[in-house]
Amino acid sequence: VAAVVGEAETTLAVLLLDVLAGTVRAEYRMVDGITARTGLGWVTVPDIAAAPLPAVRPGYLASFLNPSFATIDTSRGCPFVCTFCSVKNVMGRTMRSRDPAAVVGWLRDAHDRFGIRNVLVVDDDFYRNPEWPAVLGGVATLRREGRDVSLLMQVDVEAALSRRDGRMRDAFVELAAAAGCFQVFVGLESFEPANLQWVAKVQNARRTAESIHERYAEAVARWHRVGVAVHAAYIIGLPHDGPGCGRRAASRLVDIGVDLASFFVFTPFPGTEEYVEAVTRDEILDDDFDRYDSTHAVRRHPLLDPGELAREYAEAWRTFYSWRRLAWCLASWHRVPSLTPAARGGMVTHTAYYTYASRRGWHPLLGGVWRRRYALHRSDWSPA
């Protein structure tokens, strides 16, 4: 068994050559590259400006339910210091970008040769990619040329908010819409100031819950005005959450107009500051990493026991994805003013599936319609 530590562009070829030669080492890690700060120290990462992009095989795409869907990363890293997230510790806080021309060229080729139309940009925060104007501008040009390319992307809440001088960040949201973006995934995480401060989510934090509520509502409304749907990520079980936190969180998300929501149990992932803190305080309840999937209680909570936390988590799903919401979404085809047909259609299918999956007791992002239990499979993947 060999472990590759960090990004693999510069080490994978060495590993494969060693496999062929029968000289595999126990560990491979980058030696030459960019030194980037993390939340726990420093890491060496590759310059990805000229890194190869994924090769597309038609036969491989045909095995998926939606063969017109693909993923791509245009940048890596995250400048923020959220203590629950491992991205900054794996990829560093220095933003690194691919060549925008190469990205746009890949999208053009993928569309023309393989019929790929829907692309998930998997950057942890596309808004912080220094090359976003060139990427979005290039994709907007592809659309003006007649290519039906559409994007889903993850951004932080500030991407659609007013700057300190009061001016809106119009360029980003409008160019994203012009590039065919129909859904953004935004980490809201909590409405509680104390929770946001605990996890160092400084880009979201404000002094009061009311100001945070207004800030989130402004961001959602801004995305809606350019036709883009908002998918919010929210954490249940942060230290200042208590009884009733699941229902309150879901109700607030409905109130600010979020189109889709994904809930996660607060989990101290290995490689994060939260894991170090939990180990130091002897708060770890379960050492089985199969259960570190954001659906199980694996850390002692100051206000909720594991059963109570599980119930709050389930209640968040049931409250947001109520039968009444599903009926409205299907009957009106998710009638939200200004949303594009692509955004509305996406929200109908997502809402239907998210309601089904959450009622079945598994996280929608784990995928699937039905499941087979294998004898060697140790985790049931259902909420604890």
N, C-alpha and C positions, 0 to 999 in steps of 0.2 A: 504494500500500500504506500502510495506517495501522496503527500499533501502539497498543493500549490498555494502559497500564501500571497494574496493580493490579486491584481488583475493579470490576466494570463497572456496578453499579446506577445511579450518578449520572452516568456518562460515556457510556453506550450511546445514550441518547436524543439527546444532543448530536451524537454521531457519525452517527446515522441522519439527523438533520436536515441535517447538512453534506453527506451523500451525496446527498440529494434536491436540495440547493441547488448541488451541484457545487463545494463549497468545502472538501473534505476536507483536514485537516491531517496532517502526518506522525506526530504523537504526541498522544495524549490521556491525561491522568492526573488523579487527584483533586486538588482544591485545598482544598475545605472538607470537614471530617470530623473523625474522632478521630485524634490523633497517638499512635502506638503504638511502643514500642521493639521492635527486632528484634535478631537476632544480629549484624548488621553496621551498625546505626545506628537510623534512625527511618523510619516510613512513615505516610502518611495513609490511613486506612481509613474506610468508611462505618459509620454506626450502622444496624444491620440490624433493630432492634426492630420497625419497621413496614415492612420491605422486602417486596415482593410475593413470594408463593410460586409455584412452578411451575404453569402452566396444564396441565390434562390433556386430551389429545385422544384419544378412543376409537380412532379409525382408526390413530393412531400406535402405541398399545399393541398393537393386533392384529397388527402386523408382527413382534413379538417371540415367541420360543419360549414365554416365560412372561409372558403379558399381565397377570398379577396381581401383578407385581413392579414396584417403583418405588423411587426414592431421594429423600432430603430432607436438607437441612442445618438443624440447630436452633441451631448456634452456629459461630463462626469464631475462629481464633487458636489458639495453643498457648503455655502459660506456660514450657515447658522450652527448653533451649538445645542440643539435639542437633545436632552440627556437620554431620551428613550430610543433614539435613532442611531443605527450603526453605519449609515451611509458616510457620514463625515469621517468616521474612524477607519473605514475600509478604503474609501476613495479620496479622502482628504478634503480640506476646506478651500483649496485652490481650485477655481473653476477651470476646466480644460475643455476645449471645443474641437470637434471635427471640422475639417474644411467645409464651409457651407456649400461651395460649388459641388463637392463630392456628394454631400447629402442630397441636394436637389437633383443631381444627376442620377443617384440611386433611385429616388422616388420616380423620376421620369421613366427610367428603364423598367422598374418594377411594374409600373402602370402599363406601359406600352407592350412589354413582352409577356407579362404574367397576369395581367388583369387585377393587380393589387390596387384597391381604391381606398380602403380604410386603414389608417396607420396610427398605431399607438406610439407616441413619443415617450419612451421610458425614462428620460432624464428625471432625476429626483426633483428638480425645480427648473423647468425650461425657461422661466422668466429670468433666471440668473445666468443663463448662457449668454456670454458677451456677444455672440454672433447671431442672436435671435432676429435682428432686423434683416440680415441677409438670408437666413433660412426661411422665414415667413414670407419675405418679399419674393424669393424664388418660387415657393409653392404657390403663392398668389398668381405669379406669371404662368405657371403650369395650368392653373384653373382658367385663366383668361385664354389660354391656347386651346381650351376645350377638354382638358383632362379632368375627370371627376374624382379628384383626390380630396379626401377629408381627413381631419386629424382629431385625435384625443390627446390631451396633454396634462401633466401635473404642474401646478404653479403654486406659489404661496399667495396668501390673501392680499398682500400689498400690490400684486400685479394689476388690480382693478380699483385701487383706492386713490384718494386725493393725496398729492404731495403736500409737504409742509407749507408751500406757498399757495395752496388752495387749488392748484390746477390739477385736472384729472390726468391719469396716465392713458390718454386716448390712443397714443400711437400703438401701444402693445395690444390692447383689446381689439382695436379696429383692424390692425393688420392680422391678428390671429383669426378674426372672423373672415377677412378677405382670403386667408389661406385655407378656408374650409374647416376651421375648428368648430365642432358642434358640441363638445363636452370638455369641461375642465374638472380635474380632480384636485380639491383644495383641502389641505389639512387644517381644520378648525380646532379639533382636539378637545376643547372645553370652552364653556362660557364663564367659568369661574376664574377670577384673577389669581387667586392663590394657587390653583392648579397649574396655570400657565407659567407662573413664576417658578413653581417647583421644578418643572421640566425645561426651564429656560427657553420657552417658546416666545422669545422677545418680540418677534415680528407680529405676533397676535395680541400681546398683553396690553392692557390698559388698567386704569385704577379701579374701575367699577364694572360690575357685570352688565349694567345698563349701557355703558360706553362700548363694551365689547359686542353686545347685541347689536347696537347701531352700526358698528364698524363692519360686522359680518353681513348685516342686511344691505348696507351700501355696496359691498363687493358683489353680492348676489344680484342685486338690481342692475349694477353696471354691466355684468356679463349678459343678463337677460336682454338689456337694451340693444346689444349687438347680435342677438340671436343665439347665444351659446348657453347650454344647460350647465348646471353646477352639481357636481357630485362631491359631497362633503365626507371627510373622514372624521370620526369622533371616537374618543377614548373613554371607556367606562371603567371606573375603578381607580382613578387618580386619587392621591392621598386625601384630598378634601371633599371627595364624593361621599355621600351618605345615603341613608334610606330615601327612596324616591328619585334617585339621580337618573335612572334610566328613562322613566317616563318624562321627567322634566327636560332632559336633553333632547329627546325626540320631539316633544311639543315645541320647544324653542326652534329647532331646525325647520319644522313645518311653518312656524310663524314667520321666519325670515325668508321663506320661499325657496329653500333648497329643493332641488328636483329629485335627487337620489342621495341616500346616505349609507355609509358603511360604518358599522360599529366594531370596536376592537377592545378586548379586555387588556388593561394596562399590564404589559409583560416586560420583565427585565431581560432583554435579549443579551446573550453572551457577546462581549465586545463593546458594550455600552457602559456609560457611567452608572446607569440604573442597576445593572447587574453587579458592578463592583460595590455599589452602595448596599444592595440587598444582601450580598454575601457578607459584607462587613458587619451588618446589623443582624445577621442570622435570621433573615426574613424569608429565605427560600423554603417553599413548602414541597416542591417536587423537583428532583434532579433529572427526570426523564425529558430530554429535549424534544421528544415527539409531541409533548404537550405544550411546548413553547410556540404556539400557533396563533396567539391572540384570541383564542376562544376559551381558554382554561385559566382558572385561578391558580397561579404557581408561586405567588408571593403573598406573604401575610399583609393584610390591610388593616389600618388603624381603626376603622369604623365599621367594617363589614366582614363577616366570616365568609369562607368560600361559598357556602350555599346561598347566602344573601347576595353576594356579588354575582353569582350565576343568574339569580332571579332578576337582578337589575339589568344585567346584560340582555337577557331574553325579553324583558319588558320594553327595552329600548327598541328592539326589532319589531315587536308586536305593535307598539304605539305608532311608530313611523309607517310601517307597512300594514296598516289596518285594512280590513275588508272594504271599508268605506272609501279609503284612498284608492285602492285598486279599482273599485267600481267607477269612481270618478275618472281615473286615468284612462280606462278602457273606453268608457262611454264618450268622453270628450276628446279622445286622442291626445291626452295631456295638453289641454288647451291653456297654455301660458302665453300671454301677450309677447309678441316679438320673436319667440323662438322659431328657428327655421324648421321646415318639414323634416330635415334629417335629425335635428335635435329632438323634436317631438316623437318621431318614430323610434328613436333610440331609447327615449325615456319610457315609452309604452312597453317595449320588449324587456328592458331592464327591470322596470317595476314589477311586471308579471313574474319574471324569474326570481327576483329578489324576494318577493312575497312567498313564492313557492318554496324556495330553498330555506329561508329563515323559518317557515312553518314546519319544515321537515327536520329542523334542528341542526343544520350545518351552515357554515359561512358561505354566502353566495360567491365570493371571490375564489373559493376552492373549486368551484365549477361542478358540472355533472348534473344529470337528471335522475339517475338511479345509481345504486352502488352495490357492489358485491364485496362481501367480507372475506378476505383471504386469511388462512390459518396463521400465516407468519406476519400479518399486519397487526402491529401492537396498539395502534391508536384508532379510536372510533371517530375522531374528528368532530365530535359533537360538543356543544357547550357543556362545561362541567356543571 
